[in-house]
Amino acid sequence: MDEAADVLIYLLQLANVLEVDLKEAAQQKILKNALKYPSESKVD
């Protein structure tokens, strides 16, 4: 678990330095993935 925490801390610090909004970046990536990999299940 220490390694996962280290990665999270590093990511938060990097995002802060680069002024990246991680929540917005994640939301945009989810939308991008949804377009690239559309769900095959369809509701009738």
N, C-alpha and C positions, 0 to 999 in steps of 0.2 A: 504493500500500500504506500510505502514511503516514495517509491518511484513514481507512482501515479500522481501523488501530491506534488512532487518536484516538477513534473511535466505541467501540471495545472498552474503552479506558481510561475513558472517560466513563461507560459503562454499569456497569462494575465499581465506580466511585466512587459512582454514584447508588444502586446496589443496596446498597452498604455503608452509606450514610447512611440509607436507608429500611429497612434490616435485612431485605432480600429475599434469600432463598436462591435463587439463579439456577438451580441444578440442580433443585431441587424445582419451581420455577415452570415450567421447561421441560418437566419430566416431566408436570406437570398439564396443560399446554397440549397436549402430544402426545396425551394421553388424551382431552381435550376435542375435539380435531380428529378423532380416530378415531371418536368418536360422531357428530359433526356430518357428517363425510364418510366414511362406511363404504366399505371396499374392495369393489369389484364382483367381484373374482376370488374364486372358491370352489373349495375342494379337495374332490374327490369321493372 
